[in-house]
Amino acid sequence: MNILKNKRLFTLVKALVILFLLSSCAAHKIEKELDKQGEENDYFRGLVVYNTKNGKEIINYNGNKYFTPASNTKLFTFYTAFKTFRDSVTGLQYARKKDSLIIKGTADPTFLYGFENSKTLGFLKDQNSNIYLVDENIAEDSYGSGWAWDDYIYDYMPEKSLFPIYGNVVKINKIKDQINIVPDLFKDDIVIDASAEKRRDYDKNVFYVKPGEEIEDRIIPFKTSNQLLADLLGKEIGKKIVVIPPKEDYKFWDLKSVRYDSVYKQMLYVSDNFIAEQLMLQVGNVVDSTYSVSAAIDYSLEHYLKGIPQKPRWVDGSGLSRYNLFTPESLVFLLKKIYNEVPHEKLFDYFPVGGQSGTLKNYYKNERPYIHAKSGTLSNNYNLSGYLVTKKGTVLIFSFMNNHYQGSSVNRKKEMEKVFLKLYNSY
C-alpha cells in the first residue's frame, strides 16, 4: 500500500516539476524573442507579467524603464476615483433662497452625455423657481498640460469644465444640403465654406462645413463658458437661467445622480478622455477642496500609491499628455492593487474584453475570451495592460508597452498576440 502511495506521489511531483519547467521555458522563450525583436527593430518595448496563483513575477523585460503610457493612464484615474468615491456622482449642488434655486457645477461628466439614469435633468425640469447659475470655474486651464493644442477640433479632446453639458461637444450631420447640429443652439454658428481648412475656430464657436461633403456624426468640441452653459441648459429645460457671481452665504446641497460603476465602465470601455479628466477634477474637490486634476494626482501618489516601484511623471487623467511617463512595473503594481481591492465579480466587467467589446473588440480574439485589459494609443505608441486568464484558469497580470515605432500599430498587436497566446497555453 505504501509503495502504491509513494508511486502516486512521485508521479504527481514529476508532473508538477514538468509543468513548472514548461512554464519557465515559455517565459524564457518570450524574453529571448523580445531580445531578438529588439535587435531587429528601432522602437522600445517593455513587458512585465505577474502570476497571481503563486505570487511570482514570471517575465520582466525593461520593466523599470519609463514609457509614454497614453490611455493606460486611465487605469490610475480609475483606481484613484474608486478609492475616493462610493455610490453615485454628485450631479450638481443647489441652494434655495425664497423663490430662487441657485445651482453650481460639480464637474459631473454624465449630464446629457448618454447616461440614461441621470437625475439632474429631471430635477431641473421639475423646478417652479427662478434658476440662477453660480459663475465659478475649475482651478486650472481647460486643456491639460502637454496636450496637443491643435487637436482642439477632435472629439477626443473636449475642454474640462465645472458644469459640462453634452460632453462639451456638438454633433453635426449633413445629407445633401440639410445640416443638423446637436445641440441646435449652435445652428446659426455653422458656416458653409469651400475653402475652410479647419472645422472650428480656435477661440470661438464657429463651425465650418464644405458645401459638397456629406457628414455623418461629426463630433467637435465647443468652447465652454458659463453663459453658454446657461443658454444651453435654459433651452433644454425651457426656462431662462441667469448667471450670478458667487456668494458665501448660500447653503448648498448635493444632488446625487448616476452610479459611479457605469461611469468607470464607460471610461475604460471606450477610453473616454473627457470622463477621465472630469473624474480627476471631482477627486481634487474631495481631497483638496479644489477642482484640480493636479491636486488629485498629488493626493493619489501620496495616499493611494505608496510603494509604487518607480514614481511616475503623471500630469493628466486621460493620457492625452505626452508628458506622462510610467513603467510596466508600476502598471503591474497598480493592477495588483486593483485585483486585490475591487470585488472580483465586478473587476473584469469594467474592462474591454479581447475579441468582444470596447477598444479590444477587433483584437486578441480567442475561442474562450482571455484578455481583459486597457489599451493606450498615441501616434507611435501602443500599450496594453490588464489581466490574462489562461487555459488553466490562472490569472496573469501584465503590462506590455511599445513606444516610438513608426507606422501603424497593427504589427505591434500581432506580435503581442503571439506572446499572449504562449502565456495562455503555458500557464
SEDREN-35248 format. One record per residue (C-alpha): residue number from 1; residue in one letter; x, y, z. Coordinates in pm, whole numbers, plus 50000, padded with zeros to 5 digits. Layout:
BEGIN
 num residuo     x     y     z
 NUM       a     X     Y     Z
...
END
This chain:
BEGIN
 num residuo     x     y     z
   1       m 50000 50000 50000
   2       n 50284 50241 50094
   3       i 50462 50156 49769
   4       l 50147 50249 49574
   5       k 50110 50578 49764
   6       n 50475 50662 49708
   7       k 50441 50584 49339
   8       r 50141 50814 49309
   9       l 50323 51088 49500
  10       f 50627 51051 49275
  11       t 50405 51073 48966
  12       l 50235 51388 49099
  13       v 50566 51556 49187
  14       k 50708 51462 48848
  15       a 50406 51615 48673
  16       l 50437 51935 48877
  17       v 50808 51962 48801
  18       i 50744 51912 48428
  19       l 50468 52174 48439
  20       f 50697 52419 48617
  21       l 50976 52360 48367
  22       l 50740 52406 48072
  23       s 50608 52732 48217
  24       s 50958 52861 48293
  25       c 51067 52760 47944
  26       a 50776 52956 47792
  27       a 50871 53269 47986
  28       h 51238 53230 47887
  29       k 51144 53189 47520
  30       i 50927 53501 47530
  31       e 51209 53710 47677
  32       k 51455 53574 47416
  33       e 51209 53660 47140
  34       l 51172 54013 47278
  35       d 51551 54046 47279
  36       k 51567 53931 46919
  37       q 51294 54170 46809
  38       g 51467 54450 46999
  39       e 51782 54395 46794
  40       e 51586 54389 46468
  41       n 51362 54691 46536
  42       d 51428 55053 46625
  43       y 51148 55105 46877
  44       f 51130 55049 47251
  45       r 50923 54784 47431
  46       g 50871 54651 47782
  47       l 50677 54361 47934
  48       v 50610 54256 48291
  49       v 50394 53954 48377
  50       y 50290 53852 48728
  51       n 50129 53522 48824
  52       t 49852 53570 49083
  53       k 49843 53197 49156
  54       n 50192 53171 49304
  55       g 50261 53541 49363
  56       k 50567 53547 49138
  57       e 50683 53770 48858
  58       i 50746 53544 48559
  59       i 50864 53798 48298
  60       n 51037 54131 48340
  61       y 51170 54284 48020
  62       n 51257 54654 48053
  63       g 51009 54663 48338
  64       n 51176 54952 48519
  65       k 51208 55175 48211
  66       y 50978 55473 48152
  67       f 50729 55472 47866
  68       t 50465 55710 47734
  69       p 50151 55534 47865
  70       a 49880 55704 47655
  71       s 49541 55585 47780
  72       n 49693 55333 48021
  73       t 49693 55645 48240
  74       k 49318 55589 48281
  75       l 49396 55285 48497
  76       f 49547 55524 48753
  77       t 49245 55752 48716
  78       f 49009 55459 48770
  79       y 49186 55344 49085
  80       t 49206 55697 49224
  81       a 48834 55754 49169
  82       f 48748 55406 49302
  83       k 48938 55479 49624
  84       t 48781 55823 49661
  85       f 48414 55776 49574
  86       r 48130 55550 49675
  87       d 47784 55510 49530
  88       s 47680 55795 49297
  89       v 47813 56102 49120
  90       t 47710 56440 49256
  91       g 47529 56584 48953
  92       l 47517 56940 49083
  93       q 47488 57140 49404
  94       y 47186 57356 49480
  95       a 47066 57613 49732
  96       r 46724 57772 49782
  97       k 46655 58139 49851
  98       k 46286 58236 49867
  99       d 46157 58178 49513
 100       s 46502 58108 49366
 101       l 46709 57796 49301
 102       i 47083 57857 49288
 103       i 47291 57586 49119
 104       k 47659 57525 49060
 105       g 47860 57260 48884
 106       t 48045 56964 49033
 107       a 48246 56856 48725
 108       d 47992 56576 48662
 109       p 48078 56424 48320
 110       t 47744 56245 48274
 111       f 47497 56531 48223
 112       l 47321 56485 47886
 113       y 47607 56259 47780
 114       g 47433 55927 47722
 115       f 47376 55821 48082
 116       e 47006 55744 48088
 117       n 46984 55720 48468
 118       s 47099 56078 48529
 119       k 46864 56252 48772
 120       t 46992 56604 48705
 121       l 46774 56699 48407
 122       g 46453 56577 48571
 123       f 46536 56770 48887
 124       l 46582 57095 48694
 125       k 46273 57048 48480
 126       d 46061 56999 48792
 127       q 46155 57337 48940
 128       n 45898 57617 48954
 129       s 46154 57862 49094
 130       n 46374 58103 48904
 131       i 46709 57933 48839
 132       y 47048 58102 48880
 133       l 47389 57959 48789
 134       v 47688 58050 49004
 135       d 47971 58188 48792
 136       e 48254 57958 48904
 137       n 48518 57763 48712
 138       i 48773 57489 48764
 139       a 49105 57579 48925
 140       e 49317 57512 48614
 141       d 49320 57551 48235
 142       s 49052 57390 48020
 143       y 49323 57185 47846
 144       g 49573 56963 48020
 145       s 49947 57016 48033
 146       g 50116 56857 47733
 147       w 49802 56821 47521
 148       a 49844 56889 47150
 149       w 49691 57238 47114
 150       d 49583 57185 46751
 151       d 49375 56878 46843
 152       y 49104 57108 46983
 153       i 48878 57020 46687
 154       y 48876 56646 46753
 155       d 48620 56454 46957
 156       y 48882 56305 47189
 157       m 48985 56644 47331
 158       p 48687 56835 47478
 159       e 48756 57108 47729
 160       k 48743 57037 48101
 161       s 48482 57244 48285
 162       l 48297 57276 48614
 163       f 47950 57217 48469
 164       p 47986 57025 48142
 165       i 47685 56958 47922
 166       y 47656 56718 47623
 167       g 48013 56610 47698
 168       n 48117 56961 47584
 169       v 48082 56856 47220
 170       v 47848 56914 46926
 171       k 47738 56653 46672
 172       i 47696 56752 46306
 173       n 47520 56559 46031
 174       k 47486 56676 45670
 175       i 47292 56498 45397
 176       k 47290 56691 45068
 177       d 47201 57046 45173
 178       q 47034 56951 45501
 179       i 47253 57026 45803
 180       n 47166 56916 46156
 181       i 47362 57010 46466
 182       v 47305 56894 46824
 183       p 47256 57094 47038
 184       d 47069 57312 46792
 185       l 47153 57632 46980
 186       f 47462 57631 46754
 187       k 47264 57616 46427
 188       d 47346 57979 46343
 189       d 47716 57918 46411
 190       i 47765 57690 46109
 191       v 47949 57845 45815
 192       i 47949 57679 45473
 193       d 48289 57747 45322
 194       a 48455 57555 45040
 195       s 48798 57686 45134
 196       a 48775 57608 45508
 197       e 49086 57434 45640
 198       k 48954 57367 45989
 199       r 48630 57253 46147
 200       r 48608 57518 46419
 201       d 48772 57845 46509
 202       y 49017 57805 46794
 203       d 48883 58077 47021
 204       k 48511 58077 46940
 205       n 48224 57853 46839
 206       v 48215 57891 46463
 207       f 48190 57555 46285
 208       y 48287 57507 45919
 209       v 48128 57274 45667
 210       k 48220 57235 45299
 211       p 47929 57260 45054
 212       g 47969 56926 44876
 213       e 48064 56699 45166
 214       e 47833 56451 45338
 215       i 47882 56429 45714
 216       e 47771 56156 45949
 217       d 47802 56213 46326
 218       r 48095 56452 46314
 219       i 48176 56535 46676
 220       i 48355 56860 46756
 221       p 48430 57007 47100
 222       f 48285 57351 47166
 223       k 48439 57643 47352
 224       t 48288 57644 47701
 225       s 48170 57933 47919
 226       n 47917 57970 48198
 227       q 47699 58200 47988
 228       l 47693 57940 47710
 229       l 47608 57672 47966
 230       a 47319 57885 48097
 231       d 47188 57930 47742
 232       l 47219 57558 47656
 233       l 47065 57446 47982
 234       g 46787 57704 47962
 235       k 46694 57589 47613
 236       e 46693 57226 47730
 237       i 46452 57284 48021
 238       g 46252 57568 47866
 239       k 46344 57831 48124
 240       k 46580 58128 48134
 241       i 46885 58074 48355
 242       v 47077 58374 48483
 243       v 47450 58367 48567
 244       i 47530 58530 48903
 245       p 47851 58597 49100
 246       p 47938 58355 49382
 247       k 47835 58442 49740
 248       e 47946 58294 50071
 249       d 47604 58275 50237
 250       y 47449 58001 50022
 251       k 47391 57665 50191
 252       f 47442 57409 49913
 253       w 47309 57054 49900
 254       d 47426 56769 49679
 255       l 47206 56617 49411
 256       k 47312 56257 49355
 257       s 47287 56129 49001
 258       v 47448 55838 48810
 259       r 47621 55549 48987
 260       y 47999 55558 48954
 261       d 48015 55197 48830
 262       s 47856 55293 48499
 263       v 48091 55591 48465
 264       y 48403 55379 48523
 265       k 48288 55122 48270
 266       q 48221 55384 48004
 267       m 48559 55546 48063
 268       l 48752 55220 48031
 269       y 48542 55055 47758
 270       v 48567 55333 47500
 271       s 48870 55509 47653
 272       d 48675 55829 47713
 273       n 48921 56112 47777
 274       f 48652 56358 47883
 275       i 48517 56132 48159
 276       a 48870 56064 48286
 277       e 48955 56432 48321
 278       q 48624 56519 48487
 279       l 48661 56234 48738
 280       m 49000 56365 48843
 281       l 48855 56715 48884
 282       q 48595 56564 49117
 283       v 48864 56381 49314
 284       g 49055 56708 49352
 285       n 48750 56870 49506
 286       v 48702 56587 49757
 287       v 49064 56562 49871
 288       d 49175 56924 49838
 289       s 48857 57134 49807
 290       t 48963 57246 49461
 291       y 48854 57123 49120
 292       s 49205 57042 49004
 293       v 49345 56735 48829
 294       s 49694 56809 48961
 295       a 49565 56816 49320
 296       a 49402 56477 49266
 297       i 49723 56331 49122
 298       d 49935 56457 49411
 299       y 49693 56312 49666
 300       s 49673 55974 49490
 301       l 50051 55936 49471
 302       e 50091 56024 49837
 303       h 49800 55828 49985
 304       y 49683 55556 49744
 305       l 50002 55454 49565
 306       k 50265 55428 49837
 307       g 50533 55177 49744
 308       i 50498 55221 49369
 309       p 50823 55082 49216
 310       q 50911 55389 49010
 311       k 50742 55722 49077
 312       p 50565 55820 48756
 313       r 50551 56155 48587
 314       w 50173 56183 48590
 315       v 50014 56504 48463
 316       d 49658 56434 48345
 317       g 49366 56197 48391
 318       s 49323 56074 48034
 319       g 49672 56008 47899
 320       l 49644 56270 47624
 321       s 49959 56436 47751
 322       r 50297 56341 47607
 323       y 50447 56443 47941
 324       n 50318 56132 48120
 325       l 50578 55864 48196
 326       f 50505 55527 48360
 327       t 50692 55196 48382
 328       p 50549 54849 48318
 329       e 50644 54756 48677
 330       s 50437 55045 48811
 331       l 50139 54947 48599
 332       v 50154 54588 48723
 333       f 50186 54722 49080
 334       l 49866 54921 49022
 335       l 49683 54630 48858
 336       k 49770 54408 49155
 337       k 49615 54664 49389
 338       i 49304 54676 49171
 339       y 49289 54295 49163
 340       n 49313 54275 49541
 341       e 49072 54556 49622
 342       v 48798 54554 49358
 343       p 48540 54275 49407
 344       h 48620 54006 49150
 345       e 48259 53984 49033
 346       k 48293 54347 48920
 347       l 48656 54362 48814
 348       f 48654 54217 48464
 349       d 48320 54386 48389
 350       y 48496 54723 48393
 351       f 48747 54623 48124
 352       p 48720 54575 47748
 353       v 48739 54207 47650
 354       g 48964 54087 47368
 355       g 48759 53999 47059
 356       q 48434 54106 47221
 357       s 48398 54461 47349
 358       g 48519 54816 47374
 359       t 48856 54914 47230
 360       l 48961 54545 47208
 361       k 48660 54424 47009
 362       n 48863 54357 46693
 363       y 49180 54224 46856
 364       y 49302 53928 47066
 365       k 49018 53700 46963
 366       n 49004 53351 47104
 367       e 48752 53068 47132
 368       r 48741 53148 47503
 369       p 48796 53520 47570
 370       y 49112 53560 47775
 371       i 49226 53924 47764
 372       h 49063 54183 47993
 373       a 49271 54497 47957
 374       k 49306 54867 47886
 375       s 49477 54979 47570
 376       g 49672 55303 47532
 377       t 49728 55455 47191
 378       l 49901 55772 47073
 379       s 50085 55824 46747
 380       n 50384 55586 46750
 381       n 50283 55431 47085
 382       y 50067 55130 47170
 383       n 50035 54974 47515
 384       l 49810 54716 47675
 385       s 49785 54648 48048
 386       g 49544 54426 48236
 387       y 49457 54064 48305
 388       l 49508 53743 48108
 389       v 49310 53434 48209
 390       t 49498 53123 48092
 391       k 49358 52797 47960
 392       k 49402 52651 48310
 393       g 49221 52945 48470
 394       t 49528 53117 48612
 395       v 49505 53496 48622
 396       l 49818 53671 48496
 397       i 49862 54045 48543
 398       f 50058 54212 48264
 399       s 50173 54540 48117
 400       f 50304 54533 47760
 401       m 50430 54870 47634
 402       n 50555 54971 47288
 403       n 50690 55319 47223
 404       h 50842 55517 46936
 405       y 50771 55287 46642
 406       q 50680 55430 46303
 407       g 50367 55344 46110
 408       s 50058 55153 46216
 409       s 50010 54968 46545
 410       v 49876 54659 46363
 411       n 50212 54480 46359
 412       r 50264 54554 46729
 413       k 49928 54396 46807
 414       k 50011 54085 46604
 415       e 50344 54045 46786
 416       m 50176 54093 47122
 417       e 49905 53841 47042
 418       k 50169 53571 46982
 419       v 50310 53639 47329
 420       f 49968 53637 47490
 421       l 49876 53304 47330
 422       k 50200 53146 47456
 423       l 50114 53264 47807
 424       y 49755 53147 47765
 425       n 49862 52795 47669
 426       s 50155 52764 47912
 427       y 50014 52874 48247
END
